[in-house]
Structures are given as structure tokens and as C-alpha cells.
Amino acid sequence: MNDGHPRLAVVTGSDHSAAMLIAERACVRHGLEVDVIDLEAACLPDPAPGRALVPPAVHDLMPWLAAAEGFMVVAVRTWSLRKAVFWCAGAWRGKPVALVSDPALLIPSAVDRMLLRLLRQEFS
């Protein structure tokens, strides 16, 4: 699938220009295979802990996240990211995650706390 090159998933939801710039640089400078994944376009349903059936939107997203060897999350709304981690927890587990946010929109320390809390909750 990736010809031996590491695969990075650039996960976005609102800042497509930043995500595309990061993806381009990762390909050109570092030889990475990159998938840009728009969580807003994925239309993931709200988390439903007791739900037996996996929604079609999750089935569509899961292979893209599972193929990634690492993630770069670019200015994604908290709720979109939470849904992606809830529904596709196994795809995120044990892989590096970098967070790129716009300081004008988010307070970095609040984002850090949210991400740590979210990851601890889902993976512990």
C-alpha cells in the first residue's frame, strides 16, 4: 500500500489550507505517504457506548486511520476529534499524535488538557 514509506494521516476539520501545506511538505521533504482526512466531512455520529452496529461513516473512515503510522491533528474541533477517537480507538492506539492548533482559536493549554483527558479516557 505504501511502498515502504511511512504513512502519516493529517487529520483536519476546519483549516484545510494548513493541512494541505503540512501534507505537501511531509511528502516532498520527508518522503512520507500522506492521507488528508477531513473529520467534518466524515459525518461521524455521536458516540453511543452500547451501540451494537458500527455506522457506515465509521466503516468508511476506519481503514484510513488504521493505515496511518502516525497522526497530525490540525485545528480540529474537539467534538469531531472525540467522535473519531471514540469510534476508531484501535486505529489510534500506540501511534504518535501531533497537535497543530491556531492559537487565535484555541488556548493551547486547554487543548493539551482536553487531548490528554480524551486519550486517557479512551485508552486506559
N, C-alpha and C positions, 0 to 999 in steps of 0.2 A: 504494500500500500504506500509506503513512504520511501522506498529505495534506500533504506539505511539512514536517512536523515531524521533527526529528532523532530517530532511533531508538536507544535505549540497551538493551543486554542486561544485566540484573542476573543474574549467574551465581552460583548458590549450591549448597550441598550439605549443609549442616548447620544453618545458622542462618536458617530461613525467616522468622522474625519480623523480623529485621534487614533481610533482602532485601525483604520486603513494605513495610516502612516507607520504605526508600530509594526503592522504585518509586513509592509513593504520592506522596512529596514531589517526585520528579522530574516526575511528571505534573502535579501541582497547581501547583507553584511555577515550573516552567520550561517547561511545555508540551511535554515530551518524550513520545514514544511509547515505552512500556517493555514489554519481554518479560522475565519472570522465568523463568530456566532452571535447573532442578534437575539437576545433573550426577550425583547419586547415583541419581535416578530414570531417567536416560538409559540406565543399564546398558551403558556403553561397554565393549567388550572390551579386553583388554590390547594394547598396541602390538605389531604384527607387521610389521617393516620390509619383508619380502619378500612380503607377502600381496597377491595379485592382486585379489581380490574385496573390495569395501567392504561391511562388515557392515550389516545393516538399521538397527541403532541409530544408526549414523553417518549414513546417508541421512536418517533422521528428524530428527537434530539439525542437520545442516549448513545447511538453509535459514534456521533461526532465527538462527544465528550469522552467516551471510552477510548477512542483512538489517540487522544492527546496524551503526551508525556508530561505536560505542564500547562498551566493556565496563566494568562494575564487578563485580569478583570479591569476593564476600562470604563469608568464612570457609569456603573450600572446602578439603577435604583435598588435599594435594599430589598424590597419585596420581590422583585424579579429574580435577584440572586438567591434569596431564601427559597423560592419555589424550585429553582434549578438544583440547588443543593439537596433539598428535601426529596425530590423525585428521582434524582440521579446520584445519590450519595456514593454509591460504589464506584462511580466513574471519577470522583474527586479524590477518593481515599488514597493516601500515600503519595500524592503527586504535589510538586511545588506550585504555589499560588502566589502571584504578584498582584498588587492592587495599585492601579493608577487612577487618581481621582482629581477632579477640578477643585482646588481649594476655595474657589468662589462659591461653589455649590454645596460642598460638604466640609465639615470640620474633621480633619484627618484623625484626631484622637477618637472622635465619636465613631468614625468608620472603622478604625482599628478595633475598638471595643466590640462593635457590632459583629465584625467578621470573626474575631476570636470567640465570642459567645456563640455565634452560629455554628462554627466549626466544632467547638467543644460539644455542643448540644447534639449535633448530628453524628459525630464520630466517636463519642465516648460510650 
